[in-house]
Amino acid sequence: MYKYWGFGLHITSGIEFPELLPSDFTHTDVSISLGDIPAIEADTAFDIGRISYRVNHHELVFSVQDVATYYAADGNRIIIRPYPGNVEDRVIRLFLLGAAIAGILQQRRQVPLHTSAVIVNDSLTLIAGQSGAGKSTTLAGLKKRQYRIFSDDITVLKEVPGSDCICGVASYPMMKLWEHSLQTLALEDRSFPVVPGYEKYGFFFHGVFDTQPYPVERIILLEARQTDEIRHKQIYGSEAFAGVVQHIYKASLFRQPAMRALCFDVISRMLKRATVHQVSRPVLCEPDALLDVITSIS
């Protein structure tokens, strides 16, 4: 049995996860195993692309075409049934580290944000952006500038008991970069393709991975648009809230009224402390110029 830390959770697994941080503990938060998928009575069912979902208040079943079916329940267990055939293990792991873990976090009443994060002065700067905005390229550039990388793709928001402070918890110690980002940053390592057949590669940072929670100090909303220069402005109030809430990870799992209320409460409390900044960049943008703007935000 393998033991790992990930997403603020102690995870035991019957299959190996090189993406996660090996750990030693006595109490398990989440167990992962291979097996048959239980039938569930779904309150909600929907499809997104090649993935079909069935959800109730304490269970999630989702099927990824030609990959696997996953069952997440009670915030403490995941079962995987791979489809027959030669399915790459890393593809099976990829969907578990995405939607299955998002289901577990939802069941545990924790809110995941689809953001990268760096540590600055013992606080977090989160970087959010839709696909193509340059989030991962920016994170890799910050790493080259000696910033402490906290999380690449997901930051879990966590309440601190007895405080209004909302902290961020890292997901796992791997950055994922597309080929064009590698070329832009002159990076050579392509030894760990995230998904076979796609030019996206994983870069591990187990040795410097920080599992401690940190308060969120600022959030940068990054977007690529038709503009002739990089533009930055701080946003406030409902505009800031609307900008952040659209980056809830796997937001379709948080649509029930109780989950919507939870997200509203957690994000509102986070924004009492954290500032929100909108950075718009040209579609074709010099990475160092963008990094200069981002590192100037305080």
C-alpha positions as CSV (number, residue, x, y, z in Angstrom):
1,M,0.0,0.0,0.0
2,Y,1.4,3.4,-1.0
3,K,1.0,6.4,1.3
4,Y,0.9,10.0,0.0
5,W,0.2,13.6,0.9
6,G,-1.9,15.6,-1.5
7,F,-4.5,18.4,-1.5
8,G,-4.1,18.6,2.3
9,L,-5.1,15.0,2.7
10,H,-3.4,11.8,3.8
11,I,-4.0,9.3,1.0
12,T,-3.4,5.6,0.9
13,S,-3.5,3.9,-2.5
14,G,-3.3,0.5,-4.1
15,I,-1.6,2.1,-7.1
16,E,1.5,4.2,-7.4
17,F,1.2,8.0,-7.9
18,P,4.6,9.5,-8.8
19,E,2.8,12.9,-8.9
20,L,2.0,12.9,-5.2
21,L,4.3,13.4,-2.2
22,P,5.3,10.2,-0.4
23,S,4.3,10.5,3.3
24,D,4.1,8.5,6.5
25,F,1.0,8.7,8.8
26,T,-1.3,6.5,10.9
27,H,-4.7,8.1,10.0
28,T,-6.0,7.9,6.4
29,D,-8.2,10.7,5.0
30,V,-8.8,9.1,1.6
31,S,-8.2,5.6,0.3
32,I,-7.8,4.7,-3.4
33,S,-8.4,1.3,-4.8
34,L,-9.3,-0.6,-8.0
35,G,-12.7,-2.4,-8.0
36,D,-16.3,-2.5,-9.1
37,I,-18.3,0.8,-9.2
38,P,-21.4,0.8,-6.9
39,A,-24.7,1.9,-8.4
40,I,-25.9,5.2,-7.0
41,E,-29.1,7.2,-7.0
42,A,-28.2,10.4,-8.7
43,D,-29.7,13.8,-7.9
44,T,-27.9,15.3,-10.9
45,A,-26.6,13.8,-14.1
46,F,-24.8,15.7,-16.9
47,D,-22.1,15.3,-19.6
48,I,-19.1,17.6,-20.2
49,G,-17.2,16.6,-23.3
50,R,-16.1,12.9,-23.1
51,I,-17.0,12.7,-19.4
52,S,-20.4,11.8,-18.0
53,Y,-21.2,12.6,-14.3
54,R,-23.8,11.3,-11.8
55,V,-23.9,13.0,-8.4
56,N,-25.8,13.0,-5.2
57,H,-25.0,14.7,-1.8
58,H,-22.3,12.2,-0.8
59,E,-21.4,10.3,-3.9
60,L,-19.9,11.0,-7.4
61,V,-19.6,8.6,-10.3
62,F,-18.0,9.8,-13.5
63,S,-16.9,7.9,-16.6
64,V,-14.2,9.0,-19.0
65,Q,-14.7,7.5,-22.5
66,D,-12.1,4.8,-23.2
67,V,-10.2,5.5,-19.9
68,A,-12.0,4.5,-16.6
69,T,-15.0,4.9,-14.4
70,Y,-14.5,6.5,-11.0
71,Y,-16.5,6.5,-7.7
72,A,-15.8,9.0,-5.0
73,A,-17.9,8.8,-1.8
74,D,-18.2,10.3,1.7
75,G,-15.1,12.4,1.3
76,N,-12.9,9.4,2.1
77,R,-12.7,6.8,-0.6
78,I,-12.2,6.5,-4.4
79,I,-12.7,3.4,-6.5
80,I,-11.4,3.1,-10.1
81,R,-12.5,0.7,-12.7
82,P,-10.2,1.0,-15.8
83,Y,-11.8,0.2,-19.1
84,P,-10.6,-3.0,-20.9
85,G,-7.7,-2.4,-23.1
86,N,-4.3,-0.8,-23.0
87,V,-5.0,2.4,-21.1
88,E,-1.9,4.3,-19.9
89,D,-1.7,4.4,-16.1
90,R,-0.8,8.1,-16.1
91,V,-4.0,8.9,-18.0
92,I,-6.0,7.1,-15.3
93,R,-4.2,9.0,-12.6
94,L,-4.7,12.3,-14.4
95,F,-8.5,12.1,-14.1
96,L,-8.4,10.9,-10.5
97,L,-6.2,13.9,-9.6
98,G,-8.8,16.1,-11.3
99,A,-12.5,15.3,-11.1
100,A,-12.3,12.5,-8.5
101,I,-10.3,14.6,-6.0
102,A,-12.6,17.6,-6.7
103,G,-15.6,15.3,-5.7
104,I,-13.8,14.3,-2.5
105,L,-13.1,18.0,-1.7
106,Q,-16.7,18.9,-2.4
107,Q,-17.9,16.1,-0.1
108,R,-15.5,17.4,2.6
109,R,-16.9,20.9,2.1
110,Q,-13.6,22.3,0.9
111,V,-13.3,24.7,-2.1
112,P,-10.6,24.1,-4.8
113,L,-9.6,26.9,-7.0
114,H,-8.1,26.4,-10.5
115,T,-5.0,28.5,-9.7
116,S,-1.2,28.4,-9.6
117,A,0.4,29.8,-6.5
118,V,3.7,31.1,-5.3
119,I,4.8,32.0,-1.7
120,V,5.7,35.6,-1.1
121,N,6.6,36.7,2.4
122,D,4.8,33.7,4.0
123,S,1.6,34.5,2.1
124,L,0.2,33.2,-1.2
125,T,-0.1,34.9,-4.5
126,L,-2.6,33.0,-6.6
127,I,-2.5,33.2,-10.4
128,A,-5.7,32.2,-12.3
129,G,-6.5,32.2,-16.0
130,Q,-8.5,30.4,-18.6
131,S,-6.8,28.0,-21.0
132,G,-4.3,29.9,-23.0
133,A,-3.9,32.8,-20.6
134,G,-0.3,31.8,-19.8
135,K,-0.8,30.7,-16.2
136,S,1.6,27.8,-16.2
137,T,4.2,29.6,-18.4
138,T,4.1,32.5,-15.9
139,L,4.6,30.0,-13.0
140,A,7.6,28.5,-14.7
141,G,9.0,32.0,-15.3
142,L,8.6,32.9,-11.7
143,K,10.4,29.7,-10.8
144,K,13.3,30.7,-13.0
145,R,13.3,34.0,-11.0
146,Q,13.7,32.1,-7.8
147,Y,10.2,32.4,-6.5
148,R,9.0,29.6,-4.2
149,I,6.5,27.6,-6.2
150,F,3.5,26.4,-4.1
151,S,1.1,24.7,-6.5
152,D,0.7,24.5,-10.2
153,D,-2.9,23.8,-11.0
154,I,-5.2,23.6,-8.0
155,T,-5.1,25.5,-4.6
156,V,-7.5,24.2,-1.9
157,L,-9.1,26.9,0.2
158,K,-9.2,26.0,3.9
159,E,-10.7,27.7,6.9
160,V,-8.5,28.3,9.9
161,P,-10.4,27.4,13.1
162,G,-11.2,30.4,15.3
163,S,-10.2,32.9,12.6
164,D,-11.7,34.6,9.6
165,C,-8.5,33.8,7.7
166,I,-8.8,31.6,4.6
167,C,-5.6,29.7,3.8
168,G,-4.5,27.9,0.6
169,V,-3.3,24.4,0.6
170,A,-1.2,23.0,-2.3
171,S,-2.3,20.1,-4.5
172,Y,0.8,18.1,-5.5
173,P,4.4,18.8,-6.5
174,M,4.2,18.8,-10.3
175,M,4.1,21.6,-12.9
176,K,2.5,20.9,-16.3
177,L,3.8,22.8,-19.3
178,W,2.8,22.8,-23.0
179,E,5.5,22.5,-25.7
180,H,5.3,26.2,-26.6
181,S,5.9,27.1,-23.0
182,L,9.0,24.9,-22.9
183,Q,10.3,26.6,-26.0
184,T,9.6,30.1,-24.7
185,L,11.4,29.3,-21.5
186,A,14.2,27.3,-23.1
187,L,13.5,24.2,-21.0
188,E,14.8,20.9,-22.3
189,D,13.2,18.2,-20.1
190,R,10.4,16.2,-21.8
191,S,10.8,13.0,-19.9
192,F,7.3,12.9,-18.4
193,P,4.5,13.5,-20.9
194,V,1.3,14.1,-18.9
195,V,-0.9,12.5,-21.5
196,P,0.6,10.3,-24.3
197,G,0.0,12.0,-27.6
198,Y,-0.2,15.5,-26.2
199,E,2.8,17.9,-26.1
200,K,2.3,18.6,-22.4
201,Y,5.0,17.6,-19.9
202,G,5.3,17.3,-16.1
203,F,8.1,18.7,-14.0
204,F,8.4,17.5,-10.4
205,F,9.5,19.6,-7.4
206,H,9.1,17.0,-4.6
207,G,12.2,18.2,-2.8
208,V,11.0,21.7,-2.2
209,F,7.2,21.0,-1.9
210,D,5.6,22.9,1.0
211,T,2.6,21.2,2.6
212,Q,1.9,24.0,5.1
213,P,-1.2,26.2,4.6
214,Y,-0.6,29.9,4.0
215,P,-3.0,32.8,4.0
216,V,-4.0,34.2,0.6
217,E,-2.6,37.7,0.1
218,R,-3.4,38.5,-3.5
219,I,-5.1,36.9,-6.5
220,I,-4.0,37.7,-10.1
221,L,-6.6,37.1,-12.8
222,L,-4.6,36.7,-16.0
223,E,-6.1,36.9,-19.5
224,A,-4.9,37.0,-23.1
225,R,-6.8,39.5,-25.3
226,Q,-6.5,41.8,-28.3
227,T,-4.6,44.6,-26.7
228,D,-1.4,46.4,-27.7
229,E,0.2,46.3,-24.2
230,I,0.1,44.6,-20.9
231,R,-2.5,46.2,-18.6
232,H,-3.0,45.9,-14.9
233,K,-5.7,47.1,-12.6
234,Q,-6.9,46.3,-9.1
235,I,-10.6,45.3,-8.9
236,Y,-12.9,45.4,-6.0
237,G,-16.2,44.3,-4.5
238,S,-18.6,42.3,-6.7
239,E,-16.3,42.6,-9.7
240,A,-13.5,40.9,-7.7
241,F,-15.8,38.3,-6.4
242,A,-17.2,37.5,-9.9
243,G,-13.6,37.3,-11.2
244,V,-12.5,34.8,-8.6
245,V,-15.6,32.6,-8.4
246,Q,-15.4,31.6,-12.0
247,H,-12.1,29.8,-11.2
248,I,-13.7,27.3,-8.8
249,Y,-12.2,24.0,-10.0
250,K,-14.8,21.6,-11.5
251,A,-17.5,24.2,-10.7
252,S,-20.2,21.8,-12.0
253,L,-19.8,19.8,-8.8
254,F,-20.5,22.9,-6.6
255,R,-23.9,23.9,-8.1
256,Q,-26.1,22.5,-5.4
257,P,-27.5,25.3,-3.1
258,A,-25.5,24.2,-0.1
259,M,-22.3,24.1,-2.1
260,R,-23.0,27.5,-3.7
261,A,-23.5,28.9,-0.2
262,L,-20.2,27.4,0.9
263,C,-18.3,28.8,-2.0
264,F,-19.9,32.3,-1.4
265,D,-18.9,32.2,2.2
266,V,-15.3,31.0,1.8
267,I,-14.5,33.3,-1.2
268,S,-16.1,36.3,0.5
269,R,-14.0,35.7,3.6
270,M,-10.9,35.2,1.6
271,L,-11.5,38.6,-0.2
272,K,-11.7,40.4,3.1
273,R,-7.9,40.0,3.2
274,A,-6.8,39.3,-0.3
275,T,-6.5,41.9,-3.1
276,V,-7.6,41.0,-6.6
277,H,-5.8,42.2,-9.7
278,Q,-6.7,41.8,-13.4
279,V,-3.7,41.6,-15.8
280,S,-4.5,41.6,-19.5
281,R,-1.8,40.7,-21.9
282,P,-1.5,40.6,-25.7
283,V,-1.9,37.2,-27.3
284,L,1.7,37.5,-28.4
285,C,3.6,38.6,-25.4
286,E,7.2,38.7,-24.2
287,P,7.3,36.5,-21.1
288,D,9.8,38.7,-19.2
289,A,7.6,41.8,-19.8
290,L,4.6,39.9,-18.3
291,L,6.7,38.7,-15.4
292,D,7.9,42.2,-14.7
293,V,4.3,43.4,-14.3
294,I,3.2,40.4,-12.2
295,T,6.2,40.7,-9.8
296,S,5.5,44.5,-9.4
297,I,2.1,43.8,-7.9
298,S,2.0,44.3,-4.2
